[in-house]
């Protein structure tokens, strides 16, 4: 491996705003060389990679939070979800324009899910905003997004369905030290007796438990995992931006000294020339 630092970010809806605090904690001391992310984590990763300006990412997040659920609202109920995602795409294009992955200051890869084949899809080239919309297409809430990948027309939904914490992509990019941050509930210390949960709450909790199990399959023992404790912040509660960013910052700050020590101990050897050229084409072409 090489002395490269990789960051993997989960989704989590509004809870994903905590990733802004994660990046704020890392920015001055341990800036990532590569970010792999999904859903809201993908949006935050792309905004950060576009300018490497955490303050600007926070301003964009405040714009998002101020719009709240209106960002998902459609006057006509579309087929395949409660929202077509049109307003979300307009919002992202307002801030990111027609940027491509190749325009970013650090490389990122985002995940989506092929709803036809039921397989994870990695997006890392071409139009950035359409990739983010696909990664964020929460089933039932947003309609699937059509996107051409490797010459094939795919119908994509939220990457969290198949790869909710894509640490494997940062590892494939040659990162020897890896931090994976989950904004999803871990239920390690549940605050509510499951017997008191409503049908909806039970369904949501079951989904998060499934995501946690999938996420662990992509982690290795040497990886650092932070499962953010965000209390009971709901998936669509966009009014708690400051609390979420603060928690992401505080809880990540505690892990930085150990990560810095890992980076110092990691060999600085570079991969062979042929491997570097191969990776360059792979991440540019997808």
C-alpha positions as CSV (number, residue, x, y, z in Angstrom):
1,X,0.0,0.0,0.0
2,X,1.0,3.7,-0.2
3,X,1.0,6.6,2.1
4,X,-2.4,7.8,0.8
5,X,-5.3,8.7,3.0
6,X,-8.8,7.6,1.9
7,X,-12.2,8.7,3.2
8,X,-15.5,6.8,2.8
9,X,-18.8,8.6,3.6
10,X,-22.2,7.1,4.1
11,X,-25.6,8.5,3.2
12,X,-28.2,9.1,5.8
13,X,-30.4,11.9,4.4
14,X,-30.2,15.0,6.6
15,X,-27.9,13.1,9.0
16,X,-25.3,13.2,6.2
17,X,-24.8,16.9,6.9
18,X,-22.6,15.7,9.7
19,X,-20.0,14.8,7.0
20,X,-19.4,18.6,6.7
21,X,-18.1,18.6,10.2
22,X,-16.0,15.5,9.4
23,X,-14.3,17.3,6.5
24,X,-13.8,20.5,8.6
25,X,-11.9,18.4,11.2
26,X,-9.8,16.7,8.6
27,X,-9.2,19.7,6.3
28,X,-6.3,21.3,8.1
29,X,-4.6,18.3,9.5
30,X,-5.3,15.2,7.3
31,X,-6.8,16.2,3.9
32,X,-8.0,13.1,2.0
33,X,-6.3,12.0,-1.2
34,X,-9.5,10.2,-2.4
35,X,-13.1,10.1,-1.3
36,X,-15.6,7.4,-1.9
37,X,-19.2,8.1,-0.9
38,X,-22.9,7.5,-1.4
39,X,-26.2,9.4,-1.4
40,X,-25.9,12.5,0.8
41,X,-22.3,11.6,1.5
42,X,-21.7,11.8,-2.2
43,X,-23.2,15.3,-2.4
44,X,-21.0,16.5,0.4
45,X,-17.9,14.8,-1.0
46,X,-18.5,16.4,-4.5
47,X,-19.0,19.9,-3.0
48,X,-15.8,19.6,-1.0
49,X,-13.8,18.2,-3.9
50,X,-15.0,21.0,-6.2
51,X,-13.3,23.8,-4.2
52,X,-11.6,22.3,-1.1
53,X,-13.5,25.0,0.8
54,X,-15.4,23.7,3.8
55,X,-17.0,27.1,4.5
56,X,-18.5,27.1,1.0
57,X,-19.8,23.6,1.5
58,X,-21.5,24.8,4.7
59,X,-23.1,27.7,2.8
60,X,-24.5,25.3,0.2
61,X,-25.8,23.0,2.9
62,X,-27.6,26.0,4.6
63,X,-29.3,26.7,1.2
64,X,-30.4,23.1,1.1
65,X,-31.6,23.1,4.7
66,X,-33.5,26.4,4.2
67,X,-35.4,24.8,1.3
68,X,-36.1,21.7,3.4
69,X,-38.6,19.2,1.9
70,X,-39.5,21.7,-0.8
71,X,-36.4,20.4,-2.6
72,X,-38.2,17.1,-3.2
73,X,-41.7,18.6,-4.0
74,X,-43.4,18.1,-7.4
75,X,-46.8,19.4,-8.3
76,X,-47.5,16.2,-10.2
77,X,-46.9,12.8,-8.6
78,X,-44.4,11.0,-10.9
79,X,-44.2,7.3,-11.5
80,X,-41.6,5.5,-9.5
81,X,-41.4,7.9,-6.5
82,X,-42.9,10.9,-4.7
83,X,-40.6,13.3,-6.5
84,X,-38.9,13.4,-9.9
85,X,-35.8,14.9,-8.4
86,X,-36.0,17.9,-10.8
87,X,-35.7,20.5,-8.0
88,X,-32.7,18.6,-6.5
89,X,-30.9,18.5,-9.8
90,X,-31.6,22.2,-10.4
91,X,-30.2,23.0,-6.9
92,X,-27.0,21.0,-7.5
93,X,-26.5,22.6,-11.0
94,X,-27.0,26.0,-9.5
95,X,-24.0,25.4,-7.2
96,X,-21.9,23.0,-9.3
97,X,-22.8,24.0,-12.8
98,X,-22.0,21.4,-15.5
99,X,-18.9,20.2,-13.7
100,X,-17.4,16.8,-14.6
101,X,-15.6,14.4,-12.2
102,X,-12.4,15.4,-14.0
103,X,-12.8,19.0,-12.9
104,X,-12.6,18.1,-9.2
105,X,-9.5,19.1,-7.2
106,X,-9.3,15.6,-5.6
107,X,-10.7,12.4,-7.1
108,X,-14.0,10.9,-5.8
109,X,-16.1,7.9,-6.7
110,X,-19.8,7.6,-5.8
111,X,-22.0,4.6,-5.7
112,X,-25.5,3.9,-7.1
113,X,-27.5,0.8,-7.5
114,X,-28.7,-0.8,-10.8
115,X,-32.4,-1.4,-9.9
116,X,-32.8,-3.9,-12.8
117,X,-29.8,-6.2,-11.9
118,X,-29.7,-5.4,-8.2
119,X,-26.0,-4.7,-8.4
120,X,-23.8,-1.8,-7.1
121,X,-22.6,0.7,-9.8
122,X,-19.5,2.9,-9.4
123,X,-19.7,6.4,-11.0
124,X,-16.5,8.3,-11.4
125,X,-16.5,10.0,-14.8
126,X,-18.6,12.3,-16.9
127,X,-21.3,14.6,-15.6
128,X,-21.1,15.1,-11.9
129,X,-24.6,16.3,-11.0
130,X,-26.5,13.5,-12.8
131,X,-24.2,11.0,-10.9
132,X,-25.1,12.7,-7.6
133,X,-28.8,12.5,-8.4
134,X,-28.5,8.8,-9.1
135,X,-26.6,8.2,-5.9
136,X,-29.2,10.1,-4.0
137,X,-32.3,8.6,-5.6
138,X,-33.8,7.1,-2.4
139,X,-36.3,4.4,-3.5
140,X,-39.9,5.6,-3.0
141,X,-38.9,9.2,-2.4
142,X,-37.1,10.0,-5.7
143,X,-37.6,8.4,-9.1
144,X,-34.7,6.3,-10.5
145,X,-32.2,8.1,-12.7
146,X,-31.3,6.9,-16.2
147,X,-27.6,7.1,-16.9
148,X,-25.3,5.5,-19.4
149,X,-22.4,3.6,-17.8
150,X,-19.7,1.8,-19.7
151,X,-21.9,1.9,-22.9
152,X,-25.0,0.5,-21.2
153,X,-28.1,2.4,-20.3
154,X,-28.9,1.8,-16.6
155,X,-31.7,2.8,-14.3
156,X,-30.1,3.8,-11.0
157,X,-31.3,4.3,-7.4
158,X,-29.6,5.2,-4.1
159,X,-26.1,3.7,-3.7
160,X,-26.9,3.0,-0.1
161,X,-29.1,0.1,-1.2
162,X,-26.1,-1.9,-2.3
163,X,-23.0,-0.3,-0.9
164,X,-23.9,2.1,2.0
165,X,-20.3,2.8,3.1
166,X,-18.0,2.2,0.1
167,X,-14.6,1.9,1.8
168,X,-13.6,-0.7,-0.8
169,X,-13.4,2.0,-3.5
170,X,-10.9,4.1,-1.5
171,X,-8.8,0.9,-0.9
172,X,-8.9,0.1,-4.7
173,X,-7.6,3.7,-5.3
174,X,-4.5,2.7,-3.4
175,X,-5.2,4.3,0.0
176,X,-3.2,2.6,2.7
177,X,-4.9,4.4,5.5
178,X,-8.7,4.6,5.5
179,X,-11.3,6.4,7.5
180,X,-14.9,5.2,7.1
181,X,-17.7,7.4,8.6
182,X,-21.3,6.3,8.9
183,X,-24.0,8.8,9.7
184,X,-26.6,6.1,9.8
185,X,-27.9,4.9,13.2
186,X,-25.9,2.0,14.6
187,X,-28.4,1.0,17.3
188,X,-25.5,-0.1,19.5
189,X,-27.3,1.6,22.4
190,X,-30.9,1.9,21.4
191,X,-32.9,4.6,23.2
192,X,-36.3,3.1,22.5
193,X,-37.7,-0.2,23.4
194,X,-38.3,-2.0,20.1
195,X,-41.7,-3.1,21.4
196,X,-42.8,0.5,21.5
197,X,-41.9,1.3,17.9
198,X,-44.5,2.0,15.2
199,X,-44.7,0.0,12.0
200,X,-42.9,2.7,10.1
201,X,-40.2,3.0,12.7
202,X,-39.7,-0.8,12.7
203,X,-39.3,-0.7,8.9
204,X,-36.8,2.1,9.0
205,X,-34.8,0.4,11.7
206,X,-34.7,-2.8,9.8
207,X,-33.4,-1.0,6.7
208,X,-30.6,0.6,8.7
209,X,-29.6,-2.7,10.3
210,X,-29.4,-4.3,6.8
211,X,-27.3,-1.4,5.7
212,X,-24.9,-1.8,8.6
213,X,-24.5,-5.5,7.9
214,X,-23.7,-4.7,4.2
215,X,-21.3,-1.9,5.2
216,X,-19.2,-4.2,7.4
217,X,-18.5,-6.4,4.5
218,X,-16.4,-3.7,2.8
219,X,-14.3,-2.9,5.9
220,X,-11.0,-4.5,6.9
221,X,-9.6,-4.8,10.5
222,X,-7.0,-2.0,9.9
223,X,-9.6,0.5,8.8
224,X,-10.9,3.2,11.2
225,X,-14.6,3.3,11.5
226,X,-16.6,6.1,13.1
227,X,-20.3,5.5,13.7
228,X,-21.5,9.0,14.4
229,X,-23.7,9.3,17.4
230,X,-26.4,11.7,16.1
231,X,-29.0,11.0,18.7
232,X,-32.4,10.3,17.1
233,X,-32.1,12.8,14.2
234,X,-34.7,11.8,11.6
235,X,-33.7,11.1,8.0
236,X,-35.5,14.2,6.7
237,X,-35.0,16.6,9.5
238,X,-33.0,19.3,7.7
239,X,-33.4,21.8,10.5
240,X,-30.6,20.4,12.6
241,X,-27.7,21.4,10.4
242,X,-25.6,23.1,13.1
243,X,-26.0,20.2,15.6
244,X,-25.1,17.6,12.9
245,X,-22.0,19.5,11.7
246,X,-20.8,20.0,15.3
247,X,-21.1,16.3,16.1
248,X,-19.3,15.3,12.9
249,X,-16.5,17.7,13.8
250,X,-16.1,16.7,17.4
251,X,-16.3,12.9,16.9
252,X,-13.9,13.0,14.0
253,X,-11.4,15.2,15.8
254,X,-11.0,12.5,18.5
255,X,-9.8,10.0,15.8
256,X,-7.3,12.2,14.0
257,X,-4.2,11.6,16.2
258,X,-4.4,7.9,15.7
259,X,-4.9,8.4,11.9
260,X,-1.9,10.7,11.8
261,X,0.2,8.1,13.5
262,X,-0.9,5.5,11.0
263,X,0.0,7.8,8.2
264,X,3.5,8.3,9.6
265,X,4.0,4.6,9.9
266,X,2.7,3.8,6.5
267,X,5.4,3.1,3.8
268,X,5.8,5.9,1.3
269,X,6.5,3.5,-1.6
270,X,4.8,4.3,-4.9
271,X,3.1,1.6,-7.0
272,X,4.8,0.5,-10.2
273,X,4.6,2.9,-13.1
274,X,2.3,0.6,-15.1
275,X,-0.1,0.5,-12.1
276,X,-0.2,4.3,-11.8
277,X,-1.0,4.7,-15.5
278,X,-3.7,1.9,-15.3
279,X,-5.4,3.6,-12.3
280,X,-5.3,7.0,-14.0
281,X,-7.3,5.6,-17.0
282,X,-9.6,3.5,-14.8
283,X,-10.7,6.5,-12.6
284,X,-11.0,8.8,-15.6
285,X,-13.0,6.5,-17.8
286,X,-14.8,4.4,-15.1
